Amino acid sequence: MTTRPAPRLPRLLEALLGAGTDLDLRGVLQHIVDGAAELTGAGRAALVVTDPGGSGHAESGLTESDLAEIRTPGPDPVPGTAPLLRVPIHVGDEEFGELRLTGRPGAAPFTVEDEQLLRVLATQAGVSIGNARLYETARQRERWIEGAAAVTTALLTEEGTDDALTTVAERARLLAGASAGVILHPTAEGGMSIVTASSPDDPDGMLGATITPGSPVLEQLLGGEPVFIEDSATDPRMTTHVRHRFGPSMMLPLQAGGQLIGTLALPRRRGGRPYTDLERLLATQFASQAALALVLADARRGRERLAVYEDRDRIARDLHDLVVQRLFATGMMLESTRRRPGADDVGDILGRAVDELRSTVGEVRTTIFALQQPPADPPTGLRGRVLRETASAAARLGVAPSTHFAGAVDTRVPDRVADRLLTALRDALADTSARPGVSRVEVTVETPARSPDGRDGVRLRVVDDGEGGPEEGRGTTVTWWAPL
């Protein structure tokens, strides 16, 4: 190589300053490449990254054919080809990549001074790249910590409690830059199934996908161990029908206090960038924090449900001990008054009063039963299901139906008959809601209720006072009966 006398110290200092002031890794790499081309007069320059944790390559003034030539490792070009200058870049003790330059004007060779300037630039580049890495590492940690805090806040407040798993899956997907965020739960058969999916591309198609029992990965997942996969589509441990969509993946235990809630999986698209060691560590820590938040949120909701249940149970006891007993005592007094000599003139009035009290006692007892049902659970038995139907119809009707039960409806009416009765009840209430002038609706379920031919069955009666009843007057009665 020949010595080039022109001083280029100002341009070197400018290149060093440009590389040292940028904290974005890709920006640093571009500054280095541009500075190298400027210092040497090269028409084409590239920084080829060999470090797995790097961010690809940066280039300046290159076509695809140029890149193919410059990126090809080997000895100095043979005579007749463009001169090539290569200088390695080290970050600490590791080789990060290599600066490759070619395309000097007139195919002139690179000089010793060119190589010396590039080595100075490469030394500063290693420091700048190390700083940019540290900054990016700190930013990554900050993002994951903020994400974990946001999930915890959402789960431990009223927000996000309705769909806590979706909250975790969605936030983790965004933090990891994954194609999907899914949560798997153990199945009764010994496998694991996707119960929650967050993805911009058809998450519904992933729900229900199952890792079948016997898969080698299950032992680790059910044991609460993280699993890191290079390519989901080709890894023999993966057995779900959606595995072909994805490449690198992390499968992280959602575990707190020895309790395995499930597994958080964060797959990237096929051909996507592999997860770094730092990303794996941060995602594992996020999963642990999210699992703890899920357990705490579930415990908080459990305490709230218990408080509501205890309050309802207290109201039910008060209704039974005070209201029902007083109504019953009043009814007994009226009944004995009606039987006294000389009470014939008020006998009808007293009889109606006694009937009304009995009806009121029945309604209060129905209310007590409803209050004693766990608030978070679906109603069980025919009685509870009928009460749910009438309660849900109240908004359409504009009035809460009065509901009465006679007989052991929960134990005597089988499920197949109960299902038909509920269908008939829904139809009757829908017809009632379409009639004008409804101010009162009574629903009665009675068993045993005999048919005209003497068979035992269950009878449903729905009575309203709306217009358009018999002979276009007021009031409509719908009766339904089925054998037991």
Disulfide bonds with the S-S distance in Angstrom:
none
